[in-house]
Amino acid sequence: MVQHQTQTQEWRRRNAQTISDLEDQVHSLRKELWAAHSQRKQQPTELCVLREEERQPASQDQQAALDRLRAEMDQVWQDLERTHKVESELAQEKVCV
């Protein structure tokens, strides 16, 4: 009977240890799962930020090119106005003469 009780206590001790080990393992796996889930949720946000960072220089380059083109068009427009004014004055002088 004593041997049976001793063996039963040993089994209970081993079972308690096994349960404790399994609970620790479950806790550890839950932490890993939470970390993986958090990382998975964060990745799209990081990708959006990276895409935006990649777009900004391209957008800035495009804006700079447009600004240069506008300045060039303004210069051509001013040159055409000057030429027109000069030609108009010459035409009026020829008419008056």
C-alpha distances in whole Angstrom, upper triangle without the diagonal:
4,5,5,6,9,10,10,12,14,15,16,18,20,21,22,24,25,26,28,30,31,32,34,36,37,38,40,41,43,45,46,47,49,51,52,53,55,56,57,59,61,62,65,66,66,68,71,71,72,74,76,77,78,80,82,84,85,86,88,89,91,92,94,95,96,98,100,101,102,104,106,107,108,110,111,112,114,116,117,118,120,122,123,124,126,127,128,130,132,133,134,136,138,138,140,142
4,5,5,6,8,10,10,12,14,15,16,18,20,21,22,24,25,27,28,30,31,33,34,36,37,39,40,41,43,45,46,47,49,50,52,53,55,56,58,59,61,64,65,65,67,69,70,71,73,75,75,77,79,80,82,84,85,86,88,89,90,92,94,95,96,98,100,101,102,104,105,107,109,110,111,113,115,116,117,119,120,121,123,125,126,127,129,131,131,133,135,136,137,139,141
4,5,5,6,8,10,10,12,14,15,16,18,20,21,22,24,25,27,28,30,31,33,34,36,37,38,40,42,43,44,46,48,49,50,52,53,54,56,58,59,62,63,63,65,68,68,69,71,73,73,75,77,79,80,82,83,85,86,88,89,91,92,93,95,97,98,99,101,103,104,105,107,108,109,111,113,114,115,117,119,120,121,123,124,125,127,129,130,131,134,135,136,137,139
4,5,5,6,9,10,10,12,14,15,16,18,20,21,22,24,25,26,28,30,31,32,34,36,37,38,40,42,42,44,46,47,48,50,52,53,54,56,58,60,61,62,64,66,67,67,70,72,72,73,76,77,79,80,81,83,85,86,87,89,91,92,93,95,96,98,99,101,102,104,106,107,108,110,111,112,114,116,117,118,120,122,123,124,126,128,128,130,132,133,134,136,138
4,5,5,6,8,10,10,12,14,15,16,18,20,21,22,24,25,26,28,30,31,32,34,36,37,39,40,41,43,45,46,47,49,50,51,53,55,56,59,60,60,62,65,65,66,68,70,71,72,74,76,78,79,80,82,84,85,86,88,89,90,92,94,95,96,98,100,101,102,104,106,106,108,110,111,112,114,116,117,118,120,121,122,124,126,127,128,130,132,133,134,136
4,5,5,6,9,10,10,12,14,15,16,18,20,21,22,24,25,27,28,30,31,33,34,36,37,39,40,42,43,45,46,48,49,50,52,54,55,58,59,59,61,64,64,65,67,69,69,71,73,74,76,78,79,80,82,83,85,86,88,89,90,92,94,95,97,98,100,101,103,104,105,107,109,110,111,113,115,115,117,119,120,121,123,125,126,127,129,131,131,133,135
4,5,5,6,9,10,10,12,14,15,16,18,20,21,22,24,26,27,28,30,31,32,34,36,37,38,40,42,43,44,46,48,48,50,52,53,56,57,57,59,62,62,63,65,67,68,69,71,73,75,76,77,79,80,82,83,85,86,87,89,91,92,93,95,97,98,99,101,102,103,105,107,108,109,111,113,114,115,117,118,119,122,123,124,125,128,129,130,131,133
4,5,5,6,9,10,10,12,14,15,16,18,20,21,22,24,25,26,28,30,31,32,34,36,37,38,40,41,42,44,46,47,48,50,52,54,56,56,58,60,61,62,64,66,66,68,70,71,73,75,76,77,79,80,81,83,85,86,87,89,91,92,94,95,96,98,100,101,102,104,106,107,108,110,111,112,114,116,117,118,120,122,122,124,126,127,128,130,132
4,5,5,6,9,10,10,12,14,15,16,18,20,21,22,24,25,27,28,30,31,33,34,35,37,39,40,41,43,45,46,47,49,51,53,54,55,57,59,60,60,63,64,65,66,69,70,72,73,74,76,78,79,80,82,84,85,86,88,89,90,92,94,95,96,98,100,101,102,104,105,106,108,110,111,112,115,116,116,119,120,121,122,125,126,127,128,131
4,5,5,6,8,10,10,12,14,15,16,18,20,21,22,24,26,27,28,30,32,33,34,36,37,39,40,42,43,44,46,48,49,52,53,53,55,58,58,59,61,63,63,65,67,68,70,72,73,74,76,77,79,80,82,83,84,86,88,89,91,92,93,95,97,98,99,101,103,104,105,107,109,109,111,113,114,115,117,119,120,121,123,125,125,127,129
4,5,5,6,8,10,10,12,14,15,16,18,20,21,22,24,25,26,28,30,31,32,34,36,37,38,40,41,42,44,46,47,50,51,51,53,56,56,57,59,61,62,63,65,67,69,70,71,73,74,76,77,79,80,81,83,85,86,87,89,91,92,93,95,96,97,99,101,102,103,105,107,108,109,111,112,113,115,117,118,119,122,123,124,125,127
4,5,5,6,8,10,10,12,14,15,16,18,20,21,22,24,25,26,28,30,31,32,34,36,37,38,40,41,43,44,46,49,50,50,52,54,55,56,58,60,60,62,64,65,67,69,70,71,73,74,76,77,79,80,81,84,85,86,88,89,90,92,94,95,96,98,100,101,102,104,106,106,108,110,111,112,114,116,116,118,120,121,122,124,126
4,5,5,6,9,10,10,12,14,15,16,18,20,21,22,24,26,27,29,30,31,33,34,36,37,39,40,42,43,45,48,49,49,51,53,54,54,57,59,59,60,63,64,66,67,68,70,72,73,74,76,78,79,80,82,84,85,86,88,89,90,92,94,95,97,98,100,101,103,104,105,107,109,110,111,113,115,115,117,119,120,121,123,125
4,5,5,6,8,10,10,12,14,15,16,18,20,21,22,24,26,27,28,30,31,32,34,36,37,38,40,42,43,46,47,47,49,51,52,53,55,57,57,58,61,62,64,65,67,68,70,71,73,74,76,77,78,80,82,83,85,86,87,89,91,92,93,95,97,98,99,101,102,103,105,107,108,109,111,113,114,115,117,119,119,121,123
4,5,5,6,8,10,10,12,14,15,16,18,20,21,22,24,25,26,28,30,31,32,34,36,37,38,40,41,44,45,46,47,50,51,51,54,55,56,57,60,61,63,64,65,67,69,70,71,73,75,76,77,79,80,81,83,85,86,87,89,91,92,93,95,96,98,100,101,102,103,106,107,107,110,111,112,113,116,117,118,120,122
4,5,5,6,9,10,10,12,14,15,16,18,20,21,23,24,25,27,29,30,31,33,35,36,37,39,40,43,44,44,46,49,49,50,53,54,55,56,58,60,62,63,64,66,68,69,70,72,73,74,76,78,79,80,82,84,85,86,88,90,90,92,94,95,96,98,100,101,102,104,105,106,108,110,111,112,114,116,117,118,120
4,5,5,6,9,10,11,12,14,15,16,18,20,21,23,24,26,27,28,30,32,33,34,36,37,39,42,43,43,45,47,48,48,51,53,53,54,57,58,60,61,62,64,66,67,68,70,72,73,74,76,78,79,80,82,83,84,86,88,89,91,92,94,95,97,98,99,101,103,104,105,107,109,109,111,113,114,115,117,119
4,5,5,6,9,10,10,12,14,15,16,18,20,21,22,24,26,27,28,30,31,32,34,36,37,40,41,41,43,46,46,47,49,51,51,53,55,57,58,60,61,62,64,65,67,68,70,71,73,75,76,77,79,80,82,83,85,86,87,89,91,92,93,95,97,97,99,101,102,103,105,107,108,109,111,113,113,115,117
4,5,5,6,9,10,10,12,14,15,16,18,20,21,22,24,25,26,28,30,31,32,34,36,38,39,40,42,44,45,46,48,50,50,52,54,55,57,59,60,61,63,64,65,67,69,70,71,73,75,76,77,79,80,82,84,85,86,88,90,91,92,94,95,96,98,100,101,102,104,106,106,108,110,111,112,114,116
4,5,5,6,9,10,10,12,14,15,17,18,20,21,23,24,25,27,29,30,31,33,35,37,38,39,41,43,43,44,47,48,49,50,53,54,56,57,58,60,62,63,64,66,68,69,70,72,73,74,76,78,79,80,82,84,84,86,88,89,90,92,94,95,96,98,100,100,102,104,105,106,109,110,111,112,114
4,5,5,6,9,10,11,12,14,15,17,18,20,21,22,24,26,27,28,30,32,33,36,37,37,39,41,42,42,45,47,47,48,51,52,54,55,56,58,60,61,62,64,66,67,68,70,72,73,74,76,77,79,80,82,83,85,86,88,89,91,92,93,95,97,98,99,101,103,103,105,107,108,109,111,113
4,5,5,6,9,10,10,12,14,15,16,18,20,21,22,24,25,26,28,30,31,34,35,35,37,40,40,41,43,45,46,47,49,51,53,54,55,57,58,60,61,63,64,65,67,69,70,71,73,75,76,77,79,80,81,83,85,86,87,89,91,92,93,95,96,97,99,101,102,103,105,107,107,109,111
4,5,5,6,9,10,10,12,14,15,16,18,20,21,22,24,25,27,28,30,33,34,34,36,38,39,40,42,44,44,46,48,50,52,53,54,55,57,59,60,61,63,64,65,68,69,70,72,73,74,76,78,79,80,82,84,85,86,88,90,90,92,94,95,96,98,100,100,102,104,105,106,108,110
4,5,5,6,9,10,11,12,14,15,17,18,20,21,23,24,26,27,29,32,32,32,35,37,37,38,41,42,43,44,46,48,50,51,52,54,55,57,58,60,61,63,64,66,67,68,70,72,73,74,76,78,78,80,82,83,84,86,88,89,90,92,93,94,96,98,99,100,102,104,105,106,108
4,5,5,6,9,10,11,12,14,15,16,18,20,21,22,24,26,27,30,31,31,33,35,36,36,39,41,41,42,45,46,48,49,50,52,54,55,56,58,60,61,62,64,66,67,68,70,71,73,74,76,77,79,80,82,83,85,86,87,89,91,92,93,95,97,97,99,101,102,103,105,107
4,5,5,6,9,10,10,12,14,15,16,18,20,21,22,24,26,28,29,30,32,34,35,35,38,39,40,41,44,45,47,48,49,51,53,54,55,57,59,60,61,63,64,65,67,69,70,71,73,75,76,77,79,80,81,84,85,86,87,90,91,91,94,95,96,97,100,101,102,103,106
4,5,5,6,9,10,11,12,14,15,16,18,20,21,23,24,27,28,28,30,33,33,34,36,38,38,40,42,44,46,47,48,49,51,53,54,55,57,58,59,62,63,64,66,68,69,70,72,73,74,76,78,79,80,82,84,84,86,88,89,90,92,94,95,96,98,100,100,102,104
4,5,5,6,9,10,11,12,14,15,17,18,20,21,23,26,26,26,29,31,31,32,35,36,36,38,40,42,44,45,46,48,49,51,52,54,55,56,58,60,61,62,64,66,67,68,70,72,72,74,76,77,78,80,82,83,84,86,87,88,90,92,93,94,97,98,99,100,102
4,5,5,6,9,10,10,12,14,15,16,18,20,21,24,25,25,27,29,30,31,33,35,35,37,39,40,42,44,45,46,48,49,51,52,54,55,57,58,60,61,63,64,65,67,69,70,71,73,75,76,77,79,80,81,83,85,86,87,89,91,91,93,95,96,97,99,101
4,5,5,6,9,10,10,12,14,15,16,18,20,22,23,24,26,28,29,30,32,34,34,36,38,39,42,43,43,45,47,48,49,51,53,54,55,57,59,60,61,63,64,65,68,69,70,71,73,74,76,78,79,80,81,84,85,85,88,89,90,91,94,95,96,97,100
4,5,5,6,9,10,10,12,14,15,16,18,21,22,22,24,26,27,28,30,32,32,34,36,37,39,41,42,43,45,46,47,49,51,52,53,55,57,58,59,61,62,63,65,67,68,70,71,73,74,76,77,78,80,82,83,84,86,88,88,90,92,93,94,96,98
4,5,5,6,8,10,10,12,14,15,16,19,20,20,22,25,25,26,28,30,31,32,34,36,38,39,40,42,43,45,46,48,49,50,52,54,55,56,58,60,61,62,64,65,66,68,70,71,72,74,76,77,78,80,81,82,84,86,87,88,91,92,93,94,96
4,5,5,6,8,10,10,12,14,15,18,19,20,21,24,25,25,27,29,30,31,33,35,37,38,39,41,43,44,45,47,49,49,51,53,54,55,57,59,60,61,63,65,65,67,69,70,71,73,75,76,77,79,80,81,83,85,86,87,89,91,91,93,95
4,5,5,6,9,10,10,12,14,17,17,18,20,22,23,24,26,28,29,30,32,33,36,37,38,39,41,42,43,45,47,48,49,52,53,54,55,57,58,59,62,63,64,66,68,69,70,72,73,74,75,78,79,79,82,83,84,85,88,89,90,91,94
4,5,5,6,9,10,10,12,15,16,16,18,20,21,22,24,26,26,28,30,31,33,35,36,37,39,40,41,43,45,46,47,49,51,52,53,55,56,57,59,61,62,64,65,67,68,70,71,72,74,76,77,78,80,82,82,84,86,87,88,90,92
4,5,5,6,9,10,11,13,15,15,17,19,20,20,23,25,25,26,29,30,32,33,34,36,38,39,40,42,44,45,46,48,49,51,52,54,55,56,58,60,61,63,64,65,67,69,70,71,73,75,76,77,79,80,81,83,85,86,87,89,91
4,5,5,6,9,10,12,13,14,16,18,19,20,22,24,25,26,28,30,32,33,34,36,38,38,39,42,43,44,45,48,49,50,52,53,54,56,58,59,60,62,64,64,66,68,69,70,72,74,75,75,78,79,80,81,84,85,86,87,90
4,5,5,6,9,11,11,12,15,16,17,18,20,22,23,24,26,27,30,31,32,33,36,36,37,39,41,42,43,46,47,48,49,51,52,53,56,57,58,59,61,62,63,66,67,68,69,72,73,73,76,77,78,79,82,83,84,85,88
4,5,5,6,9,10,10,12,14,15,16,18,20,20,22,24,25,28,29,30,31,33,34,35,37,39,40,41,43,45,46,48,49,50,52,54,55,56,58,60,61,62,64,65,66,68,70,71,72,74,76,76,78,80,81,82,84,86
4,5,5,8,10,10,11,13,15,16,17,19,20,22,23,25,27,28,29,31,33,34,35,37,38,39,41,43,44,45,47,49,50,51,53,54,55,57,59,60,61,63,65,65,67,69,70,71,73,75,75,77,79,81,81,83,85
4,6,7,8,9,11,12,14,15,17,18,20,21,22,24,27,27,28,30,32,33,34,36,38,38,40,42,43,44,46,48,48,50,52,53,54,56,58,58,60,62,63,64,65,68,69,69,72,73,74,75,78,79,80,81,84
4,6,5,6,9,10,11,12,14,16,17,18,20,21,24,25,26,27,29,30,31,33,35,36,37,39,41,41,43,45,46,47,49,51,52,53,55,56,57,60,61,62,63,66,67,67,70,71,72,73,76,77,78,79,82
4,5,5,6,9,10,10,12,14,15,16,18,20,22,23,24,26,28,28,30,32,33,34,36,38,39,40,42,44,44,46,48,49,50,52,54,55,56,58,60,60,62,64,65,66,68,70,71,72,74,76,76,78,80
4,5,5,6,9,10,10,12,14,15,16,18,21,21,22,24,26,26,28,30,31,32,34,36,37,38,40,41,42,44,46,47,48,50,52,52,54,56,57,58,60,62,63,63,66,67,68,70,72,73,74,76,78
4,5,5,6,9,10,11,12,14,15,17,19,20,20,22,25,25,26,28,30,31,32,34,36,36,38,40,41,42,44,46,46,48,50,51,52,54,56,57,58,60,61,62,64,66,67,68,70,72,72,74,76
4,5,5,6,9,10,10,12,14,15,18,19,20,21,23,24,25,27,29,30,31,33,35,36,38,39,40,42,44,45,46,48,50,51,52,54,55,56,58,60,61,62,64,66,67,68,70,71,72,74,76
4,5,5,6,8,10,10,12,14,16,17,18,20,22,22,24,26,27,28,30,32,33,34,36,38,39,40,42,43,44,46,48,49,50,52,54,55,56,58,59,60,62,64,65,66,68,70,71,72,74
4,5,5,6,9,10,10,12,15,16,16,18,20,20,22,24,25,26,28,30,31,32,34,35,36,38,40,41,42,44,46,46,48,50,51,52,54,56,57,58,60,62,62,64,66,67,68,70,72
4,5,5,6,9,10,11,13,15,15,16,19,20,21,23,24,25,26,29,30,31,33,34,36,37,39,40,41,43,45,46,47,49,51,51,53,55,56,57,59,61,62,63,65,67,67,69,71
4,5,5,6,9,10,12,13,14,16,17,19,20,22,23,25,26,28,29,30,32,34,35,36,38,40,41,42,44,45,47,49,50,51,53,55,56,57,59,60,61,63,65,66,67,69,71
4,5,5,6,9,11,11,12,14,16,16,18,20,21,22,24,26,27,28,30,32,33,34,36,37,38,40,42,43,44,46,48,49,50,52,53,54,57,58,59,60,63,64,65,66,68
4,5,5,6,9,10,10,12,14,15,16,18,20,20,22,24,25,26,28,30,31,32,34,35,36,38,40,41,42,44,46,46,48,50,51,52,54,56,57,58,60,62,63,64,66
4,5,5,7,9,10,11,13,15,16,17,19,20,21,23,25,26,27,29,31,32,34,35,36,38,40,41,42,44,45,47,48,50,51,52,54,56,57,58,60,62,63,64,66
4,6,6,7,9,11,12,13,15,16,17,19,21,22,23,25,27,28,29,31,33,34,35,37,38,40,41,43,44,45,47,49,50,51,53,55,56,57,59,60,62,63,65
4,6,5,6,8,10,10,12,14,15,16,18,20,21,22,24,25,27,28,30,31,32,34,36,37,38,40,42,43,44,46,47,48,51,52,53,54,57,58,59,61,62
4,5,5,6,8,10,10,12,14,15,16,18,20,21,22,24,25,26,28,30,31,33,34,36,37,39,40,41,43,45,46,47,49,51,52,53,55,56,57,59,61
4,5,5,6,8,10,10,12,14,15,16,18,20,21,22,24,25,27,28,30,31,33,34,36,37,39,40,42,43,45,46,48,49,50,52,54,55,56,58,60
4,5,5,6,9,10,10,12,14,15,16,18,20,21,22,24,26,27,28,30,31,33,34,36,37,38,40,42,43,44,46,48,49,50,52,53,55,57,58
4,5,5,6,9,10,10,12,14,15,16,18,20,21,22,24,25,26,28,30,31,33,34,36,37,39,40,41,43,45,46,47,49,51,52,53,55,57
4,5,5,6,9,10,10,12,14,15,16,18,20,21,22,24,25,27,29,30,31,33,34,36,37,39,40,41,43,45,46,47,49,51,52,53,55
4,5,5,6,9,10,11,12,14,15,16,18,20,21,23,24,26,27,28,30,32,33,34,36,38,39,40,42,43,44,46,48,49,51,52,54
4,5,5,6,9,10,10,12,14,15,16,18,20,21,22,24,26,27,28,30,31,32,34,36,37,38,40,42,43,44,46,47,49,50,52
4,5,5,6,9,10,10,12,14,15,16,18,20,21,22,24,25,27,28,30,31,33,34,36,37,39,40,41,43,45,46,47,49,51
4,5,5,6,9,10,11,12,14,15,17,18,20,21,23,24,26,27,29,30,31,33,34,36,38,39,40,42,44,45,46,48,49
4,5,5,6,9,10,10,12,14,15,16,18,20,21,22,24,26,27,28,30,32,33,34,36,37,38,40,42,43,45,46,48
4,5,5,6,9,10,10,12,14,15,16,18,20,21,22,24,25,26,28,30,31,32,34,36,37,38,40,41,43,44,46
4,5,5,6,9,10,10,12,14,15,16,18,20,21,23,24,25,27,29,30,31,33,35,36,37,39,40,42,43,45
4,5,5,6,9,10,11,12,14,15,17,18,20,21,23,24,26,27,28,30,32,33,34,36,38,39,40,42,43
4,5,5,6,9,10,10,12,14,15,16,18,20,21,22,24,26,27,28,30,31,32,34,36,37,38,40,42
4,5,5,6,9,10,10,12,14,15,16,18,20,21,22,24,25,26,28,30,31,32,34,36,37,38,40
4,5,5,6,9,10,11,12,14,15,17,18,20,21,23,24,25,27,29,30,31,33,35,36,37,39
4,5,5,6,9,10,11,12,14,15,16,18,20,21,22,24,26,27,28,30,32,33,34,36,37
4,5,5,6,9,10,10,12,14,15,16,18,20,21,22,24,25,26,28,30,31,32,34,36
4,5,5,6,9,10,10,12,14,15,16,18,20,21,22,24,25,27,29,30,31,33,34
4,5,5,6,9,10,11,12,14,15,17,18,20,21,23,24,26,27,29,30,32,33
4,5,5,6,9,10,10,12,14,15,16,18,20,21,22,24,26,27,28,30,31
4,5,5,6,9,10,10,12,14,15,16,18,20,21,22,24,26,27,28,30
4,5,5,6,9,10,10,12,14,15,16,18,20,21,23,24,26,27,29
4,5,5,6,9,10,11,12,14,15,16,18,20,21,23,24,26,27
4,5,5,6,8,10,10,12,14,15,16,18,20,21,22,24,26
4,5,5,6,9,10,10,12,14,15,16,18,20,21,22,24
4,5,5,6,9,10,11,12,14,15,17,18,20,21,23
4,5,5,6,8,10,11,12,14,15,16,18,20,21
4,5,5,6,9,10,10,12,14,15,16,18,20
4,5,5,6,9,10,11,12,14,15,16,18
4,5,5,6,9,10,11,12,14,15,16
4,5,5,6,9,10,11,12,14,15
4,5,5,6,9,10,11,12,14
4,5,5,6,9,10,10,12
4,5,5,6,9,10,11
4,5,5,6,9,10
4,5,5,6,9
4,5,5,6
4,5,5
4,6
4
